[in-house]
């Protein structure tokens, strides 16, 4: 491999990139915009689920019960007219559950008779349904203890604590994940287009005719896009620090090594897609829809990888974002440094090596595909 | 003047162009079906098998009973632990386990004296969502455990799960995935197909013909529309086979609303292509449009949890309305009398998108 030719190829790509002003603007503006939208808007923690309450009892107990539900940050009680059927209320979809407090509940409790509170829960959203169940159970235990004549004292009192993210600052969880998603997306698309554009315009023939080798062509393009990707990474991490105060929690070295590695993986994936497809449309579809969906949804960005079926857990090992997300979350939230993440960095390096070979193979003869 | 004959001719041209390119055909049909099935399987917010390190300093039958209650349902799986409390806290800190449970030495004595036994439970909060869910499970487990000894619980909720009694998560995700994938592929395909005419210089020829821009646009929408409708029903069939996804509502109503939605997605794509000059720009703008639409739609992250400003903003998101409609029709089986506000929003959106793109399509050359 001739390093001078790699360098020249890299400069050519950068010049071509810079010439298209709109693309330059988009390549940096879009990631920043996405970071701001995702960072501000995405919250997984469940809050403010509306639940309809039909209070037939109208007693101090039922008022206590409702105010206790409202005191939880997950549910909001909405008073519903007593003559509507619970099923119809759910069908309309304005509330996620209906709770019926039957007449005489307080008297029954004081007399020591069992008093059922009925609830119909919309289980379309399974997480919501389970949360509602949990809050209702807890509310019944708490309020029931106040009103029942012979309440048994709870046997076990659990003191729960959630570590590393005190104050439940969910931005600290979401934002480092968004870094990974953005860096998985834009460098890949730019790389796929950089590769396939030459093919579609026919200018790749000039490269074929020159003394340039396949490895040099790929290394040159990779280097150029790596630079663009690194600038993107720097920009979004700086904004993450400025807006949400996301700062290093420990040793920054693993992140400093993993970031160029991840960008390298994604660029090589883009080049591989570009080398395999012949038109920009298909390259875009492959890199855009497949890659972005998989890296958003299978990487653990939203839902943890270990909750997936075993097969998909194995599959997610080859998704670079999955490893990088662990590195960013460690660097910015947990701060355990090398002992926690060295396997992730190693995995990224392996994926990069495999992708490099994958991109080189279809190009190695430097000839048009038949 | 609108002419059906010209439209038919143009439609034929577009069909031949799309069907002629095997790769495009494959890429448009294959991913929606595969993605819906794969992600329907894989996406699972219900965390199970959380690893928990347990330290039992009490070493009594009572403490072992509590540990059994925690690990019986496989929600928590014991791993490591056994040493001192400090080592458990260390394991949670390094992230090697998800949670740590410490039962202090005086636990059984406290219980015997009729006082509550205090135990410590810590969660790794790096993933706030999982930690909160785990904490929720833990409190249910403890409530159950406490209820065991009591004569009969004074107040008990009777909870019935409607629409999805088996709590199958795929039933929740598939409608969202259908909408999101149709949006992403529809938008990308139509945007890149129509900017290609510009790239290759054939757009000028097309605009020079007597065909009106509405005719040109409808012809562009035609073949993609047929393809995506086919992909939609194929994905539905696959989810029915794999996840037993019910179809409780009216099929005709569903087809009609899905058609409106697909036209809306394709029109947004064409609208984007009128702003961009090259394929590269078109993709960047499309992805940037599609991803926020996807994430702010309630498909994956709940709308109720967003800050109020974003909740209001999501009202103009066609995906949000489509997902609500699909869940309502498939799972709840309700009709137009309930979903009309969402349908109205979707229709308004489609009409707006198609008329703006028709206006802009003609003026692109200037």
Interface residues (C-beta under 8 A of the other chain):
Chain A: X20 X22 X23 X26 X27 X30 X33 X34 X37 X38 X40 X41 X42 X43 X44 X45 X46 X47 X48 X49 X50 X87 X90 X91 X92 X93 X109 X112 X114 X115 X116 X117 X118 X119 X120 X121 X122 X123 X124 X125 X126 X127 X128 X129 X130 X131 X132 X133 X134 X136 X137 X138 X139 X140 X141 X143 X144 X145 X147 X148 X150 X151 X152 X153 X154 X155 X156 X157 X158 X159 X160 X161 X162 X163 X164 X165 X166 X168 X170 X172 X173 X185 X186 X189 X190 X193 X197 X277 X278 X279 X280 X281 X282 X284 X285 X286 X288 X289 X290 X292 X293 X296 X297 X298 X302 X303 X304 X306 X307 X308 X309 X312 X329 X330 X333 X334 X336 X339 X340
Chain B: X21 X23 X24 X27 X28 X31 X35 X38 X39 X41 X42 X43 X44 X45 X46 X47 X48 X49 X66 X92 X93 X94 X95 X111 X114 X116 X117 X118 X119 X120 X121 X122 X123 X124 X125 X126 X127 X128 X129 X130 X131 X132 X133 X135 X136 X138 X139 X140 X142 X143 X145 X146 X149 X150 X151 X152 X153 X154 X155 X156 X157 X158 X159 X160 X161 X162 X163 X164 X165 X167 X168 X169 X171 X172 X180 X181 X184 X185 X188 X189 X192 X193 X196 X276 X277 X278 X279 X280 X281 X283 X284 X285 X286 X287 X288 X291 X292 X295 X296 X300 X301 X302 X304 X305 X306 X307 X310 X324 X327 X328 X331 X332 X334 X338
